[in-house]
Amino acid sequence: MMRFPIRSTTPTPHRSGARLATLVGGALLALAMATPPWAMAADLPEIESRGSMSVATEDNYAPFNYIENGQPVGFNADVLVALREYADFDVKQDILPWTGLLAAVSTGQYDMALTGASVSDERLRVFNYTAPYASAQHFAITRAGDGSIKSVADLSGKTLGVQAGSVLLSRLPELEKMLKESGGELGKVVQYESYPEAFADLANGRLDFVIDSAVPVNTLVASKPNVFAKGPAVSGPGYVSWPIPKSSPELLAYMNGFLDHLRDSGQLAALQEKWFGESFPNLPTVPLTSVEQFHELQASSQ
């Protein structure tokens, strides 16, 4: 299960790598510029004073957050239980559509987002992030039994699908560079409003591969091993973490301390295994607060 935008549109053709990142980042940058100065999320002292923290989650991005039998479940649903046991204040949750979730946090309607948000250059200009709790390295998804794709070089010239407006789209220049180094080239890129549409087109042969991040790829392949297979990595390292407004540095430190508690107690690895199918023991353990730091961590992990 993946994020479902409000409506679907006809897939659009590939845009050049230079424009991909610009298009994806534009909305968040515009949001940061338009946010009024009074619309600021509460930092930790105010949260402790009022006795509660408000968090925004989503409900349609398995295995991070989704609904099952009418109840929120997933990695972050379990984390929320642990956070309520850890915190000395109430933690109030609202479930929002992904399309408006980060905007609601950035404009001060919520103190933070407790969801599966990938770290990107554009988002780091609006938010700080706690230390990562999952990998967001990108992988090709192929049809099960398709022996024509065994390496990145085999992706040259093939038609690929990706979600419109996503971090995955903004990082396609990395794959383009990898292909050029092997003498190949990026093929036609088809953008989809929802990943199930892309997966359907992959299964019926309209696409050669789809790009998604590590955790959703693992979930998809485990649920439909006779239909899909995990292909080669098509990006450098990436991270999933909790976004917190830059105006709340003490809350960032508090939530990173909570993450340290989960890691030291063994709860983090157990939840990762439960929901992601693997743990990630080599992720950075420090908050991510700048584009420069993000790039340094990516380079040191390669």
Disulfide bonds with the S-S distance in Angstrom:
none
